[in-house]
Structures are given as C-alpha cells and as structure tokens.
C-alpha cells in the first residue's frame, strides 16, 4: 500500500475521483470516496492511499494532484495558504488649541494678545498594517529634550502605538512657547525661579489635550482612498 498524507478540501479533488480509479481518499470524518454522503458532508481530505497491482504506476496521482492542491501541500501535509487581504488604511485627524494664556512666557517675552495668536497642535493618526503612526505639528518655537519624549509618549498611549512611531514637529514661530522639561528640571535643581520660559505646566496641559483629541478621533477614522504629492518653488 502507498499512502500520501495531504490536507485539502474535498471539493478540490472531487472532479478527479473518476480519473483516479483504484485510489481512496480518507477524510477527517473517517469516510472514503465510495459514499455519496461523504462527498456532501464537507470536511477535508487528510490521506490518499492505494494498493498497487503489478505494473500499476503512481505517475497519474503525482502529476494531477499538485495541479489541484499545490506541491507544498502534498509534501508537508499542510493546507494551501490563502493570501490574506491587506489591512485597510484609515486616517483620523485631531486639532487642539495650543495658545498660551495672557502673561505666559514665550520665546522672547510674555503673551500679550493671546487671542490673536491662534496657535494650534494638530495632526493625523494613520492606521493599517502594524502599529499606528502619529504625525503631529505644533505652532511653537520648539519642543525639546524631555518635553519631546513626553509629547511622543502621551500621543503614543492615546493612539495605542509606541513612541517610536510618533513624530512631533515644531513649526518654529518666534512668538510662541518653547517646551523643554529637561531645562525646567535643571533650573529647578539650581534654584532658578525667575525664568518662566521653561515652566512646563501649560505645555503638559497641551499634551493632555492632544492625547484626549486623538482618543476622540480614532472611532471617526476615515478610509484612505488616494495619496497626493505636490511640488512648489520657494522664492
């Protein structure tokens, strides 16, 4: 007896049953090809076997089965792999106010007419294959050192991703705040309390706002259907 272990749906070799006379197929339910009920019962073929008479050749089986179930399936006894559909790409947007209150220290002086500044922190969350990607732009002169780390960590947690997949970009307006929690810590350690430029309370508040906005935006994500590219000369 020659036994070939395979694992394929019955429907894959049903049309060949008449051609492969003398061969029997064993199913996961224990039945063989002789029963019409077995063909209709569903399940999978797990073994093909035959008793060789004198002069009988197996070439027919070896040549035909690979065309139906694939050579790797026969050799390894594994089901044929069905390519998975690519994960859909979706995009969620967020936008929060990043304008400091009147009197707050900015890069070169206190905020006087904060309502006129209209500074924003906005970005997108891209979801698809792998962890989400967060792209964020903020209308501040800079986000450095530990503040940059805190920004990325806060947005990553909100988006369910890792800080390595979060990019925070400061657009560098000079009439804007400068966040640097490392400088804040060093100044506090030296007892310097008259340099409010690096007071991080408001900066942390903006991080919390952006994180909350991301959580609110994720359920409203839209599918991405097109990608566009542009180019322009800078005078």
BAROTI-224605 format. One line per field, with one value per atom (N, C-alpha, C): chain; atom name; x, y, z. Coordinates in steps of 0.02 Angstrom, whole numbers, always signed. Each point is the difference from the previous one (the first is absolute). Layout:
BEGIN
ch <- (A | ...)
at <- (CA | ...)
east <- (X | ...)
north <- (Y | ...)
up <- (Z | ...)
end
This chain:
BEGIN
ch <- (A | A | A | A | A | A | A | A | A | A | A | A | A | A | A | A | A | A | A | A | A | A | A | A | A | A | A | A | A | A | A | A | A | A | A | A | A | A | A | A | A | A | A | A | A | A | A | A | A | A | A | A | A | A | A | A | A | A | A | A | A | A | A | A | A | A | A | A | A | A | A | A | A | A | A | A | A | A | A | A | A | A | A | A | A | A | A | A | A | A | A | A | A | A | A | A | A | A | A | A | A | A | A | A | A | A | A | A | A | A | A | A | A | A | A | A | A | A | A | A | A | A | A | A | A | A | A | A | A | A | A | A | A | A | A | A | A | A | A | A | A | A | A | A | A | A | A | A | A | A | A | A | A | A | A | A | A | A | A | A | A | A | A | A | A | A | A | A | A | A | A | A | A | A | A | A | A | A | A | A | A | A | A | A | A | A | A | A | A | A | A | A | A | A | A | A | A | A | A | A | A | A | A | A | A | A | A | A | A | A | A | A | A | A | A | A | A | A | A | A | A | A | A | A | A | A | A | A | A | A | A | A | A | A | A | A | A | A | A | A | A | A | A | A | A | A | A | A | A | A | A | A | A | A | A | A | A | A | A | A | A | A | A | A | A | A | A | A | A | A | A | A | A | A | A | A | A | A | A | A | A | A | A | A | A | A | A | A | A | A | A | A | A | A | A | A | A | A | A | A | A | A | A | A | A | A | A | A | A | A | A | A | A | A | A | A | A | A | A | A | A | A | A | A | A | A | A | A | A | A | A | A | A | A | A | A | A | A | A | A | A | A | A | A | A | A | A | A | A | A | A | A | A | A | A | A | A | A | A | A | A | A | A | A | A | A | A | A | A | A | A | A | A | A | A | A | A | A | A | A | A | A | A | A | A | A | A | A | A | A | A | A | A | A | A | A | A | A | A | A | A | A | A | A | A | A | A | A | A | A | A | A | A | A | A | A | A | A | A | A | A | A | A | A | A | A | A | A | A | A | A | A | A | A | A | A | A | A | A | A | A | A | A | A | A | A | A | A | A | A | A | A | A | A | A | A | A | A | A | A | A | A | A | A | A | A | A | A | A | A | A | A | A | A | A | A | A | A | A | A | A | A | A | A | A | A | A | A | A | A | A | A | A | A | A | A | A | A | A | A | A | A | A | A | A | A | A | A | A | A | A | A | A | A | A | A | A | A | A | A | A | A | A | A | A | A | A | A | A | A | A | A | A | A | A | A | A | A | A | A | A | A | A | A | A | A | A | A | A | A | A | A | A | A | A | A | A | A | A | A | A | A | A | A | A | A | A | A | A | A | A | A | A | A | A | A | A | A | A | A | A | A | A | A | A | A | A | A | A | A | A | A | A | A | A | A | A | A | A | A | A | A | A | A | A | A | A | A | A | A | A | A | A | A | A | A | A | A | A | A | A | A | A | A | A | A | A | A | A | A | A | A | A | A | A | A | A | A | A | A | A | A | A | A | A | A | A | A | A | A | A | A | A | A | A | A | A | A | A | A | A | A | A | A | A | A | A | A | A | A | A | A | A | A | A | A | A | A | A | A | A | A | A | A | A | A | A | A | A | A | A | A | A | A | A | A | A | A | A | A | A | A | A | A | A)
at <- (N | CA | C | N | CA | C | N | CA | C | N | CA | C | N | CA | C | N | CA | C | N | CA | C | N | CA | C | N | CA | C | N | CA | C | N | CA | C | N | CA | C | N | CA | C | N | CA | C | N | CA | C | N | CA | C | N | CA | C | N | CA | C | N | CA | C | N | CA | C | N | CA | C | N | CA | C | N | CA | C | N | CA | C | N | CA | C | N | CA | C | N | CA | C | N | CA | C | N | CA | C | N | CA | C | N | CA | C | N | CA | C | N | CA | C | N | CA | C | N | CA | C | N | CA | C | N | CA | C | N | CA | C | N | CA | C | N | CA | C | N | CA | C | N | CA | C | N | CA | C | N | CA | C | N | CA | C | N | CA | C | N | CA | C | N | CA | C | N | CA | C | N | CA | C | N | CA | C | N | CA | C | N | CA | C | N | CA | C | N | CA | C | N | CA | C | N | CA | C | N | CA | C | N | CA | C | N | CA | C | N | CA | C | N | CA | C | N | CA | C | N | CA | C | N | CA | C | N | CA | C | N | CA | C | N | CA | C | N | CA | C | N | CA | C | N | CA | C | N | CA | C | N | CA | C | N | CA | C | N | CA | C | N | CA | C | N | CA | C | N | CA | C | N | CA | C | N | CA | C | N | CA | C | N | CA | C | N | CA | C | N | CA | C | N | CA | C | N | CA | C | N | CA | C | N | CA | C | N | CA | C | N | CA | C | N | CA | C | N | CA | C | N | CA | C | N | CA | C | N | CA | C | N | CA | C | N | CA | C | N | CA | C | N | CA | C | N | CA | C | N | CA | C | N | CA | C | N | CA | C | N | CA | C | N | CA | C | N | CA | C | N | CA | C | N | CA | C | N | CA | C | N | CA | C | N | CA | C | N | CA | C | N | CA | C | N | CA | C | N | CA | C | N | CA | C | N | CA | C | N | CA | C | N | CA | C | N | CA | C | N | CA | C | N | CA | C | N | CA | C | N | CA | C | N | CA | C | N | CA | C | N | CA | C | N | CA | C | N | CA | C | N | CA | C | N | CA | C | N | CA | C | N | CA | C | N | CA | C | N | CA | C | N | CA | C | N | CA | C | N | CA | C | N | CA | C | N | CA | C | N | CA | C | N | CA | C | N | CA | C | N | CA | C | N | CA | C | N | CA | C | N | CA | C | N | CA | C | N | CA | C | N | CA | C | N | CA | C | N | CA | C | N | CA | C | N | CA | C | N | CA | C | N | CA | C | N | CA | C | N | CA | C | N | CA | C | N | CA | C | N | CA | C | N | CA | C | N | CA | C | N | CA | C | N | CA | C | N | CA | C | N | CA | C | N | CA | C | N | CA | C | N | CA | C | N | CA | C | N | CA | C | N | CA | C | N | CA | C | N | CA | C | N | CA | C | N | CA | C | N | CA | C | N | CA | C | N | CA | C | N | CA | C | N | CA | C | N | CA | C | N | CA | C | N | CA | C | N | CA | C | N | CA | C | N | CA | C | N | CA | C | N | CA | C | N | CA | C | N | CA | C | N | CA | C | N | CA | C | N | CA | C | N | CA | C | N | CA | C | N | CA | C | N | CA | C | N | CA | C | N | CA | C | N | CA | C | N | CA | C | N | CA | C | N | CA | C | N | CA | C | N | CA | C | N | CA | C | N | CA | C | N | CA | C | N | CA | C | N | CA | C | N | CA | C | N | CA | C | N | CA | C | N | CA | C | N | CA | C | N | CA | C | N | CA | C | N | CA | C | N | CA | C | N | CA | C | N | CA | C | N | CA | C | N | CA | C | N | CA | C | N | CA | C | N | CA | C | N | CA | C | N | CA | C | N | CA | C | N | CA | C | N | CA | C | N | CA | C | N | CA | C)
east <- (+43 | -43 | +44 | -19 | +34 | -46 | +26 | -40 | +30 | -41 | +22 | -39 | +32 | -35 | -11 | -61 | -16 | -51 | -18 | -52 | -31 | -54 | -33 | -75 | -38 | -73 | -21 | -55 | -24 | -15 | -27 | -20 | +60 | +61 | +58 | +16 | -16 | +16 | -61 | -59 | -61 | -3 | +17 | -4 | +49 | +50 | +51 | -17 | -53 | -13 | -7 | -35 | -10 | +65 | +45 | +63 | +49 | -4 | +48 | -29 | -21 | -28 | +51 | -23 | +46 | +28 | -10 | +24 | -59 | +13 | -50 | +24 | -46 | +16 | -32 | +40 | -25 | -11 | -59 | -18 | +10 | -4 | +7 | -60 | -55 | -56 | +3 | +54 | +10 | -29 | -39 | -31 | +48 | -22 | +39 | -42 | +30 | -32 | -62 | -8 | -56 | -68 | -5 | -64 | -19 | -58 | -24 | -11 | -22 | -11 | +65 | +54 | +65 | +21 | -12 | +17 | -37 | -62 | -41 | +6 | +40 | +2 | +48 | +39 | +50 | +62 | +40 | +60 | +59 | +54 | +61 | +27 | +34 | +35 | +67 | +15 | +62 | +48 | -22 | +46 | -25 | +46 | -16 | +39 | -33 | +38 | -25 | +42 | -17 | +40 | -26 | +37 | +23 | +66 | +28 | -6 | -31 | +2 | +64 | +16 | +61 | -2 | +52 | +6 | -37 | -36 | -38 | +48 | -13 | +44 | -35 | +38 | -25 | +7 | +27 | +14 | -62 | -58 | -61 | -16 | +7 | -15 | +50 | +64 | +52 | -5 | -24 | -4 | -62 | -55 | -64 | -11 | +15 | -15 | +36 | +65 | +32 | -35 | -34 | -35 | -60 | -27 | -61 | +16 | +47 | +12 | +67 | +44 | +64 | +52 | +62 | +51 | +18 | +2 | +19 | -52 | -64 | -52 | +10 | +17 | +9 | +62 | +55 | +62 | -3 | -33 | +0 | -64 | -51 | -62 | -35 | +10 | -29 | -52 | -51 | -49 | +31 | -25 | +25 | -15 | +50 | -9 | -41 | -46 | -40 | +27 | +23 | +28 | -51 | +24 | -44 | -12 | -60 | -15 | +40 | +28 | +39 | -45 | +29 | -39 | -17 | -62 | -18 | +37 | +18 | +34 | -52 | +0 | -47 | +39 | -33 | +32 | -48 | +24 | -38 | +38 | -36 | +31 | -16 | +46 | -12 | +28 | -29 | +18 | -21 | +49 | -16 | +35 | -26 | +29 | +65 | +53 | +65 | +22 | -48 | +15 | +7 | +56 | +9 | -45 | -15 | -41 | +40 | -35 | +32 | +47 | +61 | +49 | +48 | -18 | +44 | +64 | +56 | +64 | +5 | +22 | +14 | +75 | +21 | +71 | +35 | -33 | +34 | -41 | -49 | -40 | -66 | -40 | -64 | -53 | -49 | -56 | -43 | -14 | -38 | -71 | -5 | -65 | -5 | -10 | +0 | -54 | -57 | -54 | +19 | +49 | +21 | +49 | +28 | +50 | -30 | -52 | -34 | +51 | +40 | +48 | -37 | +19 | -35 | +50 | -27 | +36 | -45 | +22 | -44 | +39 | -35 | +34 | -46 | +30 | -38 | +24 | -45 | +17 | -15 | +51 | -7 | -1 | -53 | -8 | -2 | +29 | +0 | +40 | +47 | +43 | +49 | +8 | +46 | -29 | +43 | -23 | -16 | -43 | -21 | +59 | -5 | +49 | -34 | +33 | -27 | +48 | -28 | +38 | -32 | +40 | -26 | +42 | -33 | +34 | -28 | +44 | -23 | +31 | -39 | +21 | +41 | +55 | +45 | +69 | +42 | +68 | +42 | -18 | +38 | -31 | +13 | -19 | +62 | +37 | +64 | +8 | +51 | +22 | -58 | -7 | -50 | -71 | -11 | -66 | -18 | +50 | -11 | -17 | +36 | -15 | -70 | -19 | -66 | -55 | +11 | -50 | -11 | +54 | -7 | -31 | +19 | -28 | -75 | -20 | -71 | -43 | +24 | -39 | +1 | +55 | +4 | -49 | -4 | -47 | -72 | -16 | -68 | -17 | +49 | -12 | +10 | +22 | +12 | +60 | +52 | +60 | +61 | +59 | +62 | +28 | +39 | +30 | +43 | +29 | +42 | -40 | -66 | -42 | -39 | +26 | -31 | +52 | -18 | +44 | -34 | +36 | -25 | +44 | -29 | +37 | -21 | +49 | -14 | +13 | -48 | +4 | +45 | +20 | +52 | -21 | -63 | -17 | +36 | +24 | +36 | -46 | -62 | -48 | -41 | +36 | -32 | +38 | -30 | +35 | +56 | +43 | +55 | -2 | -15 | -7 | +66 | +25 | +62 | -1 | -24 | -5 | +67 | +51 | +67 | +28 | -8 | +21 | -39 | -64 | -41 | +28 | +18 | +27 | +68 | +43 | +66 | -6 | -44 | -9 | -27 | -47 | -27 | +54 | +43 | +53 | +50 | +9 | +46 | -34 | -65 | -36 | -17 | +0 | -17 | -76 | -32 | -72 | -25 | +45 | -20 | +10 | -7 | +8 | -61 | -58 | -62 | -6 | +48 | -5 | -7 | +31 | -1 | -47 | -47 | -51 | -45 | -1 | -33 | -72 | -33 | -69 | -46 | +4 | -43 | +18 | +64 | +21 | -30 | +0 | -29 | -75 | -31 | -72 | -16 | +42 | -11 | +11 | +49 | +10 | -63 | -28 | -61 | -58 | -5 | -54 | +7 | +62 | +11 | -14 | +20 | -13 | -75 | -37 | -73 | -32 | +26 | -27 | +12 | +57 | +15 | -49 | -11 | -47 | -70 | -19 | -66 | -3 | +57 | +1 | +3 | +29 | +11 | -65 | -54 | -62 | -28 | +23 | -26 | +48 | +49 | +49 | -34 | +27 | -27 | +49 | -26 | +45 | +39 | +62 | +43 | -12 | -19 | -13 | +50 | +33 | +47 | +61 | +55 | +60 | +23 | +14 | +21 | +69 | +34 | +66 | +3 | +36 | +5 | +71 | +12 | +67 | -9 | +40 | -5 | +68 | +13 | +62 | -8 | +54 | +0 | +41 | -30 | +34 | +49)
north <- (-60 | +60 | +62 | +49 | +64 | +52 | +38 | +49 | +69 | +48 | +69 | +45 | +29 | +47 | +67 | +23 | +66 | +32 | +62 | +34 | +53 | -17 | +45 | -6 | +51 | -6 | -55 | -35 | -53 | +27 | +60 | +28 | +8 | +3 | +11 | -60 | -62 | -60 | -39 | +24 | -35 | -12 | +50 | -12 | -53 | -17 | -49 | -71 | -8 | -66 | -54 | +17 | -50 | -18 | +48 | -12 | -41 | +7 | -34 | -65 | -43 | -65 | -41 | -35 | -40 | +39 | +65 | +40 | +17 | +0 | +20 | +60 | +42 | +59 | -5 | +9 | -3 | +71 | +11 | +67 | +6 | +62 | +11 | -29 | -17 | -33 | -75 | -27 | -72 | -32 | +35 | -30 | -5 | -36 | -6 | +21 | -2 | +27 | -39 | -60 | -41 | +25 | +42 | +21 | +69 | +5 | +65 | +47 | -26 | +41 | +31 | -37 | +25 | +60 | -2 | +56 | +63 | -9 | +58 | +23 | -36 | +14 | +57 | +23 | +51 | -31 | +40 | -26 | +2 | -34 | +3 | -70 | -8 | -63 | +2 | -52 | -1 | -54 | -45 | -53 | -29 | -17 | -37 | -65 | -56 | -63 | -46 | -49 | -49 | -63 | -55 | -63 | -10 | -8 | -5 | -71 | -6 | -64 | -1 | -59 | -7 | +48 | +38 | +45 | +65 | +11 | +63 | +57 | +58 | +57 | +54 | +35 | +56 | +66 | -1 | +64 | +43 | -33 | +39 | +42 | -30 | +37 | +55 | -15 | +50 | +59 | -13 | +54 | +42 | -30 | +36 | +35 | -32 | +31 | +67 | +6 | +65 | +58 | -16 | +53 | +24 | -42 | +17 | +28 | -31 | +20 | +33 | -1 | +33 | -49 | +0 | -47 | +7 | +61 | +9 | -32 | +1 | -30 | -75 | -32 | -73 | -18 | +36 | -18 | +12 | +53 | +17 | -19 | -20 | -17 | +61 | +59 | +62 | +25 | +36 | +29 | +56 | +8 | +54 | +67 | +44 | +65 | +46 | +35 | +49 | +69 | +39 | +66 | +42 | +29 | +42 | +67 | +24 | +66 | +54 | +47 | +53 | +40 | +19 | +40 | +67 | +23 | +65 | +56 | +52 | +57 | +53 | +22 | +52 | +59 | +57 | +61 | +38 | +17 | +42 | +65 | +55 | +65 | +28 | +40 | +34 | +71 | +45 | +71 | +32 | +27 | +31 | +68 | +42 | +66 | -7 | +33 | -1 | +71 | +46 | +71 | +10 | +29 | +12 | +57 | +1 | +55 | +65 | +55 | +65 | -1 | +25 | +2 | -59 | -54 | -59 | +18 | -29 | +14 | -36 | +38 | -30 | +7 | -8 | -1 | +65 | +58 | +64 | +49 | -25 | +44 | -32 | +33 | -29 | +10 | -45 | +6 | +60 | +44 | +61 | -6 | -18 | -9 | -73 | -43 | -71 | -18 | +34 | -16 | +11 | +44 | +13 | -52 | -40 | -48 | -60 | -28 | -59 | -56 | -18 | -54 | -67 | -48 | -64 | -57 | -56 | -64 | -49 | -22 | -41 | -56 | -51 | -55 | -54 | -56 | -57 | -64 | -49 | -67 | -47 | -35 | -46 | -71 | -36 | -69 | -46 | -60 | -49 | -60 | -23 | -55 | +23 | -38 | +19 | +52 | +26 | +50 | +66 | +38 | +65 | +48 | +48 | +53 | +66 | +41 | +66 | +53 | +48 | +57 | +62 | +40 | +58 | +61 | +57 | +64 | +50 | +39 | +48 | +68 | +52 | +69 | +29 | -33 | +24 | +8 | +38 | +10 | -64 | -42 | -62 | -46 | -65 | -51 | -44 | +8 | -33 | -45 | -43 | -43 | -39 | +4 | -41 | +20 | +62 | +20 | -37 | -8 | -38 | -72 | -30 | -68 | -6 | +48 | -2 | +9 | +43 | +10 | -65 | -31 | -62 | -56 | -5 | -52 | +10 | +62 | +14 | -14 | +21 | -13 | -74 | -34 | -71 | -39 | +15 | -36 | +11 | +61 | +15 | -37 | -9 | -32 | -75 | -27 | -72 | -22 | +40 | -17 | +12 | +3 | +11 | +69 | +29 | +66 | +1 | -57 | -2 | +14 | -8 | +12 | +65 | +46 | +66 | +53 | +46 | +56 | +65 | +41 | +65 | +54 | +46 | +52 | +68 | +41 | +69 | +45 | +43 | +42 | +61 | +15 | +48 | +73 | +16 | +71 | +29 | +61 | +31 | +31 | +15 | +25 | -59 | -47 | -63 | -29 | -48 | -32 | -46 | -15 | -47 | -51 | -63 | -53 | -37 | -6 | -38 | -20 | -61 | -23 | -14 | -14 | -10 | +66 | +54 | +66 | +19 | -15 | +15 | -35 | -63 | -39 | +28 | +18 | +26 | +67 | +43 | +65 | -8 | -47 | -12 | -27 | -43 | -28 | +53 | +52 | +54 | +57 | -7 | +51 | +61 | -6 | +57 | +2 | +52 | +4 | +63 | +36 | +62 | -6 | -61 | -12 | -41 | +31 | -37 | -29 | +16 | -26 | -76 | -34 | -73 | -29 | +39 | -27 | -46 | -64 | -48 | -16 | +36 | -17 | +6 | +56 | +9 | -49 | -15 | -47 | -69 | -21 | -65 | +0 | +56 | +6 | -11 | +28 | -9 | -73 | -32 | -72 | -39 | +14 | -34 | +14 | +63 | +17 | -41 | -2 | -36 | -74 | -29 | -71 | -14 | +43 | -9 | +7 | +46 | +10 | -61 | -32 | -61 | -55 | -11 | -52 | +13 | +63 | +17 | -9 | +8 | -3 | -71 | -46 | -67 | -34 | +3 | -32 | +32 | +60 | +36 | -4 | -45 | -5 | -16 | +27 | -9 | -42 | -40 | -39 | +45 | -18 | +36 | -28 | +42 | -22 | +26 | +56 | +30 | +28 | +5 | +33 | +51 | +61 | +52 | +28 | +25 | +28 | +68 | +47 | +65 | +27 | +50 | +31 | +73 | +43 | +71 | +33 | +53 | +37 | +49 | +8 | +47 | +61 | +58 | +60 | +24)
up <- (+0 | +0 | +0 | -40 | -2 | +32 | +49 | +35 | -10 | -19 | -9 | +48 | +50 | +44 | -34 | +0 | -27 | +45 | -15 | +40 | -44 | -33 | -47 | +7 | -23 | -1 | -48 | +15 | -44 | -70 | -1 | -65 | -47 | +28 | -43 | -43 | +23 | -39 | -21 | +18 | -20 | -75 | -43 | -72 | -25 | +40 | -22 | +23 | +38 | +30 | -54 | -54 | -53 | -35 | -6 | -36 | +41 | +66 | +43 | +25 | -46 | +19 | +39 | +52 | +41 | +58 | +3 | +56 | +46 | +64 | +49 | +39 | +21 | +38 | +69 | +52 | +68 | +25 | +28 | +23 | +75 | +24 | +72 | +38 | -36 | +34 | -7 | -30 | -5 | -61 | -41 | -58 | -59 | -54 | -61 | -60 | -59 | -59 | -21 | +22 | -25 | +21 | +50 | +26 | -26 | -32 | -24 | +58 | +57 | +59 | +24 | -6 | +22 | -42 | -66 | -43 | +20 | +23 | +16 | +72 | +39 | +72 | +17 | -48 | +16 | +30 | +35 | +31 | -48 | +18 | -40 | -12 | -56 | -14 | +36 | +38 | +38 | -24 | -45 | -22 | -66 | -44 | -61 | +1 | -17 | +2 | -56 | -20 | -51 | +12 | -25 | -2 | -72 | -9 | -67 | -26 | -58 | -35 | -42 | -27 | -39 | -59 | -8 | -57 | +7 | +56 | +7 | +17 | -27 | +10 | +41 | +42 | +39 | -36 | -61 | -33 | -8 | -12 | -9 | +61 | +59 | +61 | +12 | -11 | +12 | -48 | -61 | -49 | +7 | +22 | +2 | +66 | +57 | +65 | +10 | -20 | +11 | -36 | -56 | -35 | +38 | +44 | +37 | +68 | +36 | +70 | +11 | -51 | +8 | +27 | -26 | +21 | +73 | +27 | +70 | +46 | -21 | +41 | +6 | -56 | +1 | +40 | -9 | +33 | +75 | +22 | +71 | +36 | -38 | +32 | +29 | -32 | +25 | -49 | +24 | -45 | -42 | -60 | -42 | +32 | +1 | +32 | -44 | +29 | -35 | +18 | -48 | +17 | +38 | +55 | +41 | -34 | +6 | -29 | +38 | -35 | +34 | +47 | +56 | +49 | -31 | +9 | -27 | +36 | -36 | +29 | +17 | +63 | +21 | +29 | +1 | +24 | +45 | +60 | +47 | +10 | +8 | +9 | +69 | +26 | +64 | -4 | +40 | -3 | +66 | +38 | +64 | +4 | +44 | +12 | +39 | -24 | +34 | +17 | +5 | +14 | +75 | +22 | +72 | +25 | +64 | +27 | +3 | +6 | +6 | +61 | -10 | +53 | +0 | -36 | -2 | -38 | +23 | -32 | -67 | -50 | -65 | -13 | -62 | -14 | +19 | -15 | +10 | +42 | +35 | +43 | +16 | +42 | +19 | -54 | +1 | -47 | +19 | -48 | +14 | -28 | -63 | -32 | -24 | +48 | -16 | -51 | +3 | -46 | -72 | -13 | -68 | -27 | +44 | -22 | -36 | +30 | -30 | -15 | +50 | -9 | +6 | -42 | -2 | +8 | +23 | +1 | -37 | -58 | -41 | -33 | -22 | -32 | -24 | -19 | -27 | +33 | +4 | +22 | -59 | -24 | -56 | +27 | -16 | +23 | -60 | +7 | -53 | +23 | -41 | +20 | +53 | +53 | +53 | +46 | +45 | +48 | -34 | +31 | -28 | -4 | -46 | -8 | +15 | +41 | +18 | -26 | -39 | -23 | +30 | +36 | +36 | -15 | -12 | -10 | +50 | +31 | +51 | -14 | +9 | -14 | +58 | +18 | +52 | -28 | +36 | -24 | +7 | +48 | +8 | +52 | -8 | +49 | +7 | +55 | +5 | +60 | -5 | +55 | +32 | +66 | +34 | -20 | -22 | -24 | -64 | -43 | -62 | +16 | +48 | +21 | +29 | +42 | +31 | -52 | -48 | -53 | -38 | -21 | -39 | +42 | +63 | +43 | +10 | +12 | +12 | -61 | -59 | -61 | -18 | +13 | -15 | +42 | +64 | +44 | -23 | -20 | -22 | -64 | -44 | -65 | +2 | +57 | +5 | -39 | -1 | -38 | +44 | -30 | +37 | -16 | +46 | -14 | -63 | -17 | -60 | -64 | +4 | -59 | +5 | +41 | +8 | -19 | -44 | -19 | +20 | +39 | +21 | -30 | -38 | -35 | +26 | +21 | +20 | -61 | -16 | -60 | +10 | +61 | +15 | -7 | +14 | +6 | +60 | -6 | +56 | +52 | -19 | +49 | +26 | +32 | +21 | +59 | +36 | +56 | -23 | +49 | -10 | +56 | -16 | +50 | +7 | +61 | +13 | +73 | +14 | +69 | +32 | -42 | +27 | +27 | -38 | +24 | +63 | +1 | +59 | +62 | -8 | +56 | +24 | -47 | +17 | +36 | -24 | +33 | +70 | +9 | +67 | +47 | -26 | +41 | +23 | -40 | +17 | +37 | +14 | +37 | -40 | -66 | -43 | -8 | +26 | -4 | -34 | -32 | -35 | -75 | -26 | -72 | -23 | -5 | -13 | -70 | -44 | -68 | -2 | +48 | +0 | +53 | +24 | +43 | -42 | +17 | -44 | +14 | +46 | +17 | -61 | -35 | -59 | -55 | -8 | -52 | +13 | +63 | +17 | -11 | +11 | -12 | -74 | -44 | -72 | -20 | +29 | -14 | +18 | +58 | +21 | -47 | -23 | -48 | -64 | -26 | -63 | +8 | +57 | +11 | +4 | +34 | +4 | -69 | -40 | -67 | -44 | +8 | -38 | +19 | +64 | +22 | -28 | -3 | -27 | -75 | -34 | -74 | -27 | +36 | -27 | -23 | +38 | -24 | -63 | -16 | -59 | -59 | +3 | -54 | -66 | -54 | -67 | -42 | -47 | -43 | -47 | -12 | -47 | -70 | -46 | -69 | -50 | +15 | -47 | +38 | -35 | +27 | -52 | +23 | -46 | +16 | -49 | +8 | -35 | +28 | -30 | +2 | -41 | -2 | -17 | +32 | -13 | +11 | -36 | +9 | +58 | +38 | +56 | -21 | -1 | -22 | +53)
end
